[in-house]
Amino acid sequence: MSTDTAPWPGRRGALAALVGLAGFAATAVFLYPGYHNGDTAWQYWQVQSGVRSSWHPVLMVSLWSRLDALLPGTGGLFLLNTSLFFTAWTLCGLTFTRTRAGLVAFGGLPVVLAPVFALLGQVPKDTTMTVALLATFAFGCLADQKRSRGAWLAALGAAWFAVAMRYNGLASVVPLLCGLAALGVRDHLPDRAARWFASAPRQLALGMALLAAIGLSVNVASEWALGRDGVRARPEQQIFMHDLVAISAATGDLVLPVHLFREGEAPLTLEEVRALYDPHSSMPLYWGPPNVRRLLGTDPKTRWVRALEPDAIAELARAWAAAVARYPGVYLNHRMQLFFGHLGVYEHTPLSRALIRPPQFAFFPYRGPTVFEMPHHLWLVNAVDGLKETWVLRPWPYVVAVLLSLALAFALRSAYRVPLALLGASVVTHTAPLAFLGIHSGGRYMWWPMIVAVLMLAVVLLEPIERRLAPAPPGGTRD
């Protein structure tokens, strides 16, 4: 993860801290106390009720319970996300800029590009995971430059936090952990062990070992937080269900297993199945009209989708495998539609909205103000809403920008090409699984690629300008 730069002068560190604090303050003024979506409302209901379910990561509920005791509602989680984000962004600014002007320009991007960064105001697990991924990268850069064991451990802790906050964080963090493994070998192993791990395959194996350790420890901690009485849900049931509904709607062959319907209920007709199918979202399967609730239902105890028993999940998986094997073309067409929806290729997909008015759920116990009830916030809400159908809030240009930035970094032999390559690889491992595991097109699912694109473009464009304006003298950095 080498960045090939000199240590940070103290004055630049102080300036960076001021820029970061200014960004934090501006974000807090215009987005505090944040706002919630449906998933967040249900998780906050868990915070208040004490009911625990693994449908969403239970560790986020445990964290929020502690924050809620200090600051009720979304405010505590919003402040945690925002402070961690600007800490990480400031560290990246110190890493990838040489001059004071470059540092200020980089640090001001979250404020200047407010529509892109507005998702900081939303407090679902996706935002927290993205912030944790950025912190993993930023602390890794600090560990590289300072050869600091503390920063290296902080990067590992941030990676653990990312995985704990959202299940797909495990895929997104893979390249970053490989970079941290290389740093650990270089800086923190005895000479003999470092020589043994000197080859790339062994360092890759070490990165996978770190990944396995994080995944296992998160699972153990989640089971502990869930407790004996927690609801052990299997969220993959909605992936199977959405695919089976898609195949049924397209082929006329009802491939839904009968166990999905409660005793005494007739299975859905083909017309009903086609009415509830949305190629860009599985939401109608459980938030739709009354006939949809017969499919997945709502458990009054947990306030969410009915969690199928393990035997029922196994039967659902078998039905899914048989249907995919019988209709592979239909399955792939459905999956590609959903994937391109994630990228924002199609018009009027749900993803092109960064500031969405919170839904009013009867079971959401907090009735305090959100960003939409604060008069001085309205200009930002209106500005973002005006861009909701433009390329500015569509992820595909940002994915293209990531690839273009990476190509330019290597073509121009950037001093930062290695860390940028790790970031680009993280975007790939984050985005590619959505083709087969995605359940809903939404901007929050693609916020990590959007943040990375802004960061990488800024680095690639600022580096040659700064080299011309203030070339680094031997052994130091021009300030």
N, C-alpha and C positions, 0 to 999 in steps of 0.2 A: 504493500500500500504506500510505497515511498512517494513523497511529494517533492523531494529534492529542493527544499528551501531552507534558508537559514533560520535560527531561532527568532522569536518575535521580540522586537524592541519594546521596552516598557511603555513608551508613549503611544505606540500603536495599540497596545493592549488596553490602555485607558480609553483611547478614542473608540475602540471597538465596543467596550463596555457601555459607553455613552450612547452609541448608535443602537446597540441592542436594547438598552433600557428605553430609548425613545420609541423604537418599534413596538416593544411590549406595551408601553403606555398608550400609544395610538390605537393599537388593536383592542386593548382593554376598554378604552373610552368608547369605541364605536361598536364593539361586539359583546361586551359584558352585559348580562351574565350568560350569554350563549343561548342556544335553543336546542330542541330535541326532535328526533323523528320517532317513528313507531317503535323501533327496536329499543331506543333509549327510554321511551316511556315505560315499556315493559320491564326493562332492567331497573328503572327507578322504583317501580312498584315492588320489585323484589327487595330493594334497599329498605323500603318502608315496612313491608309485610313480614320480612324474614324468610319467605319462601325462596328456595334456591332451585335453579334448573340449569342444566348444562346445554340447553338449546343455544344460548350465547355464552361466551366465556365467563364462567362464574367468578374468576379472579377480578374482573372489572367491577362486579357487584360488591365484592369484598372491599376493594379499594374505595369505591364510591361511598360505601357505608361509613367509612372513617372520615372522608371528606365532608359528607353530609352533616355529620355531627358538628363540624366547625362552621360550615356555610351551607345551609339548606338549599336544595335545588341543584341547578346545573352550574352554579357559579364556581364551586370548588374545583370541579373537574375541568372547567374552562380555564381557570387560572393555572392549573397544573399543566395542561396541554400548552398553553401560550408561553409560560415561562420556560418549559423544556424546549419548545420550538425555537425561541429566540436565543437561548443559550447555544443550541446546536448551530443555528444559522450564523451566529457571531463567531463561533469557532471555525466554521467553514470560511467566513470572510477573512479571518486572520491567516488561514492556511493558503488561500488561493489568490490573495492580492499582495502587491508589493508597496503600494503608495497609499497615502491617506485618502486621496481622492477616490482611488479604486475601492478602498475599504468602505467609504461612505456610500458610494454608488451601489456596491453589492449589498450592504446592510439595509439600504432603503428600498430594495426591490419588493419586499412583502407589503410595504405601504403603497408604493407606486402602482403595483399590480394587484390592487385590492381584490378584484373579482376572482383572481386565481387563488389567492390566499384566504378568501372569505370563509372557506370551510373550517378554518380554525374556530369559528363561532359555533359550529355544530359539534355536539359532544357524543356521538356514537363511538363505538369501538374502532371504526375505521380511522377516524381522526387520531385517536390516541396511538394506534398502531403505526400510522405514518410518521407521527412525531417521534416515536421511539426508534423507528428505522433511521430517520435523519440523525438522531442522537448517536446511534450505533456508529454511523459513518463518521460523524464529527469527532467523537471521542477516539475513534480509530486513527484519524488524522493527527490528533493531538498526541496520541501514544507513539505514532511514527516519528513525529518531529522531536518530541522531548524524550523519546525512549523511556516513557513513564509507565511503570507497572500499574500505578493507580489509574491512569487514563485507560490503559488496556483493560483492566478489570471493569471500569465504568462502561466501556464499550460492550463487553460481554453482558453486563447487567442490563444495558439498554436493549440488547438483542433478546435477552430473556423476557423483558417487559413487552417487547413487540409481539412475541409469540404468545405470551399470556393474555394479551388484549384482543387478539384475533387469530383464529385458527390458521388462516392462510399466511400469517406472518412467518410461519415455518419455511415456506417456499421463498418468500421475499428476502429472507435473511441469509440464504445459503451463500451467495458470493461474498457478502460482507464477512461472514464467519471464515471463509477461506482466506481472505485478506488478513483477518486477525490471527489466524493460525500461523501464517507466514511471519507476522510481526512477533508472535510469541516465540517462534523458533529462533528468530534473529536476536531478540533482546532478552528473553527471560528463561532460556533453558541453559543448563550447563554445557560447556563446549562439546563434550562427547555426545550428548543427546542432540545438540544442534547439528553436529556433523551428520548424525544418522538420519535426521529429518531434512537434510539439505536438498533432497530431490523433490521435484514438484509433485509426483504421485504420492509421496509420503506426507507432504504438507496438505495435499487434498484430502488424504485419509484422516489427517488430524482435524481438518475442518469439519469433515463428516462426523467425527467422534464428538466434537463440540456441539454440532447440531443435534446428535442423538441425545447427548447429556441434557441439553436445554429442553428438547421435546419431552424426555422422560420426567425431568424434574417439574416442568409445568404441569404435566399430567398428574403427578403425585400431589402437587400443591392444589390442583383443581379438585381432586377427589377429597382432599382434606377439607377444603372450603365448602364443598357440596354437602358434606356430612352424611350421616346415615339416612336422614329423611329427605334428602334432596331428590329432585326429579332427574333421572339420568336419561336425557333425551338423545335422540340420534338425528341430528340435523340433515344428514344425507338423505333422509326419507323424502325431503322436498325436491332434491335433484332427481331421484328415481321417478317421483310422481310427475314432475314437470315433463320429463322425457317421455313417459308413458302416455300422458295426455296429448303431447305433440304427435306422437306416432298414431294414436287412436284417431285424432282429429284429421290427420292427413290421409290415412288409409281406409278409414271406415271400419277398421278391425279393433274392437274394444279389448285392449290388452290389459286393462286394469284388473288386478286380482280381487276376488270377491271379499277378502277379509277387510278391505278398506271401508266397507259399509257395515253399519251397526246391525245387530240382529233385528229382523223385521223390516229393514229398509231395502227398497229396490235399488239395484245398481243404477248408476247414471245412464241415461240414454245417449246415443251418439250426438243428438242435437244439443243436449246439455253440456256434453264434453266440449264440443266445438265452441259453444258460447262462452265457456270459461277460459279457453286457451288464449294466451297472449304470448307471441314469440319473444317478447322482450322482458317478460316478467313472470315469475311464479306467484306473485301476490294474489291474483284472483282465485287461486286454489284455496286460500284460507281467509281472505278479506273480502270475498265477493258476495253475491246475493245468497239467499238461504240455501239454494241447492248446492252451492259450493261447500257450505259448512257440513253437509252430509258426507263430503269426501274426506276432509281432514279434520273437521270439527274444531271446537274450542273447548279446552278443559277449564271449567269455572275455577278450579282450585289454583291452577297455575296461570290463568288469564292468557293463555297462548295456545298455539297449535297442539292438538292432541298428540302426545308422544306414543308411538307404536311400541309394542312389546318386542323383545329381541326376536322371537319366532316370526312375528309379523314382518319385521324388517328383513329377515332372511328370505321370507317368501316374496316380498316386494323386490328384493335384489335379484332373485331367480327370474321373476317375471320380466324385470328390466333386461337382464342378460338375454333372455329368449327373444324379446321384442327387438332388441338392437341387432341380434344375429339375423333375424328374419327380415328386418327393414333397415339395413345399414345406411342406405342413401338418404332415407327420410330422417333418420337420427342425425346424420352429419349436417344435412340442410338446416334442421332445427337448431343445432348447436352453433353453426356458423352465423345464423341470423342473430342469435343471442350475443355471440362474440362481437360481431360488427356493431350491435347495439351498444355494447360496452365501450367501443371505440368512438361512438358517436357518428358513425357513417350515415345512418338514416336520420331523416328529419323527425322531429317531435318524439324523440325517445326520452324516457324519464331522466337520463343522465345529464341533460343540458340545463340543470337547475342547481345552482350552488347554495342559494338561500331560499329554503322552502319553508313556508309557514307551518309551524308545528301542528300536527293533528290533535284534535281535542278528544282525548280518551277519558271516559268516565272513571277509569281506574288509575289515571295519572294523578297522584295525590298532591302535587305541588302546583299552586295556582299563581305563583309570583310572575313578575314581568319577564318577557323575553326580548330579543332584539327587535321584534316587530311591534312592541308596545312602547318603545322609547322614541320620542319625537326626533332627537338628534341622530338617531340611527337611520331614519327613513331615506336619506339621500343615498346611502350605501345600498340599502335594500332595493330601491328603485333603479339604481345604476346597474346592479347585478341582474335584476329582472329584465332590464332592457337588452342585455347581452345573452339571454338564455338560449336563443336559437342561432347564435353566431358561432364562428369557429373558436372564439376566445374561450368558451366553456365546453368545447368538444375535445375529448382526449386524443383523438388520432393525430392532430397536428403536433401535440407534445411528444407522442411516441416517435413520430418522424424526426422531431427536433433532437431527441435523445440520440437516435442513430446517426443523424447528420453531425452532431457535436462530437460524437465519438470518432467518426471518420476524420473530421477536421483535426482533432487532437492528435491522432496518429500521423496524419499527412503533414502537419506542421511540427511534428516531433515535440509536442508540448511536454513540459516538465511534469505535468499532472496527468499524463495519459493513463498511468496505472490505476490511480484511485478513480478516475472517470470511467475506466473500463469496468471496475467493480460496481460502480453505480449503474452503468448501463446494463450490466448482466443482471443486477437486482431487478431492474425494470422488466427484463425479459422473464425472469423466473416468477415475478409477481403477476405479469399480464397473461402469459401463455396458458397457465392452468385454468383461467377463466373460460377458455374455449370449451372445456368439458366439465368444469365444476361451478360455473357461474349460474346464478339463479335469478338475477334481476339487474337490469341496466340502470346504474345510478352513478352520479358523479363521484360520490364518496368512495366507490370501489377503485377508481382510477386516480385518486388524488396523489398517490405516491409517484406515478410517472409524470404527472404535471409539475410537481415540486422539483423533481430531479431534472426535468427539461429546463426549467428556469435556471437552476443552479449551474448545469453544464453549459448552457449557452452563455451565461454570464462569464464563466471561467474562460471559455474558449475565445470570447470576444475581447475580454479585458486583458488577457495575458500579452498579446503582441503590442497593444497600445501602451501598457505599462513598461514593457521592455524598451520601447522607443523613448518614452518620456523620462524614465528613471531606471536605466540599466543597473543591475545589481553589481556593486564593486566586489572585488575578491574578498571572500570570507564574511560577507554581510549582506544586508538588505537595505537598499536606499529608501529613506523615509522622506 
